[in-house]
């Protein structure tokens, strides 16, 4: 009987040495209870999960015409056009502000409906619609005109 007990302890020690060497290679294994007989055996291992999340900001702009344009075609002075929508989608994991800058808008009476805004909430996908329309002044000389609208989204 003593021989089997010594043999059992020896085999257990070899198994423990194997587990310990494996644990060193795989990182951490903690055995909380080791015993002989009918007592339940328990092993516990703790894993720590780490990550760093980067700030991310996506602005998508969809216009009614190709090449990021809103094309009203040829119009007469005094014309007031129907609105054409420009759709924006913002995805941001931080709060953000939207600013809008227009250049060349006065000569063609460009109106847009989206105002500067912020701080806006964090969002996976927030949609905005900016409706463009023209109210062509009689005082504008004939010719081709181009105006620009620049959307800037800045995370706080």
N, C-alpha and C positions, 0 to 999 in steps of 0.2 A: 504494500500500500504506500509506503514512503517513497518507493522508486517512482511510482506513477505520479505522485504529487510533485516530486522534484522534476520529473520529465515535463509535466504540465506547466510548471513555473518557467522552466527553461524554454519551452516552445513559446510560451507567452512573451518572454523577454525578447526572443528573436523576432516575433511578430511586431512587438512594440518598437524595436530598433528599425525594422523595415518601414513601419508607418512613420516614424520620426524622420527617417531619411527621405521618404516621399514628401512628407510635410515640408521639409526644408526646401525642396525643389518646387513645390506647388504653392508655397507661401505659408499659411498657418492652419494647423489642425490642432484643436484642443480636445483632449480626452478628459471628460469630467469625472468618470468613474471607471475604475478597473477592479475587478474582483473575480474570485473563483466561485464556483458553485452555481446555484440557481438564481442568484441576484441578477436583476436586469442590468444590462450594459447600456450606457448612453455616451454618445459622442456629439459634440457641438462644434460647429465651425461658423465663424462670422465673416461675412464678406462686406467690405466697404465699397460703395459705388460712388465714383467721383466724375464730375464733368464741369466744364466751364461753358456757359452759354454766351455766344457772341450777340451783340446787338444786330438786329436785322431790320431793314427797311426796304419795302418794295413799292414803287409807284407805277401803276399801269394806266396809260391813257389811250382811250379808243375814240377815234374821230369818225364822223360819217363818211369822209372821203379818204382815198388812199394817201399815203405819204404824210400822215399826221396833219391833214388839212381839213378846213371847213370851207368849201367853195360855194359861194353864193352866185357865181356866174356873172353875166353882164346885167347891170341894173340901171334904171333911170334915177336922176336926182329926185329927192322927196319920197323915195320908196322906203317903206317899212317892211322888213321881211318877217317871215315866220321863224320861230326858234329852231335851231338845229342843235341837238344834244351832243355834248362831249362827255363821255363817261370816264370817271377816274375810280381806281380802286387802290386803297392804301392797306398794306399789311405791315404791322410794326409791333415789335415786342416791347416797346417803350412808348410813353405818351409822345405826341408829336404836334407840331403846328404846321398849318398850310398857309403859304402866302402866294398871292397872285400878282404878277406884274404884267402890264399891257404896254405895248409900244406901237404907235401908229394908229391907235384906236379912234382918236378924235376926228381924223380926216374922213373916216367912213362911218362914223357914228356907231361903233361897235359897242354892244352891251353884252355883258355876261352876268349870270345870276349867282354864281358861287362867290362867296365872300371869304376873306381871310378868316381863318379859324384856329382855335387852339386854346388851351391844350386839349387835344382829343385823346380818347381812351386807347389803351393797348388793344389791338385787334388782329385777328387772323385775316379778316377781309372786310373792310368798310368801304361801301360804295358811295360815290358822290356823282351828281349830275350837274354840269355847268351848261346852261342853255345859251347859245350864241344867237344874237339877232343884230340886224343893221337898221339904222335910221339915217339914211343917206342925206347929208345936208345939201341944199341948193348951192351953197357957197364953195363946195369942193370942185376943183378943176377936173375936167374929163381926163381919164387915163386909168392905168392899172394901179391898184393899190394893194399893199400887203401890210397886215398888222400881225403882231405876234402876242401870244399869251403864254407866259411862262409860269408853270406851277412848281413851287419849291416846297418840299416836305422835309422838316428838320426834326429829328428826335430830341426830346428834352433830356 
